[in-house]
Amino acid sequence: MFIEHIALYVNDLEKARGFFIKYLGGRSNDGYHNVRTGFRSFFISFDEGARLELMNKPQVIEGDRTAEYTGYAHAAFSVGSREAVDELTEKLRADGYEVRSGPRTTGDGYYESCIVAVEGNLIEITV
């Protein structure tokens, strides 16, 4: 068994899609649109692992991203090396994204940084 995909509701589909393509090497399908419900989505594929489905629907309400809560915490992307973690973190910082932590080695041995991106959702960049 494996994770096939994880889905994320966003307000700005094109901006979110662009983030995962530009910074994380994702490839997008042409998208889906249900004209009856207003639902739209893109599947983002990566070289390995699960796909990411970015979704938008007019009726979805904004969640509180200011506090920790149960449920989704972050999505982690492996970039292959400590140097790649450092480089991507600095590129994201230079492009105006908030670096929440790192790059650093965590207590459990991961080398990572955590970025506030895509409408406040956390993206972890790791080896």
Buried (B, 14 or more C-beta within 10 A) or exposed (E): EEEEEEEBBBEEBEEBBBBBBEBBEBEBEEEEEEEEEEBBBBBBBBEEEEBBBBBBEEEEEEEEEEEEEEEEEBBEBBBEEBEBBBBBBEEBEEEEBEBBEBBEEEEEEBBBBBBBBBBEBBBBBBB
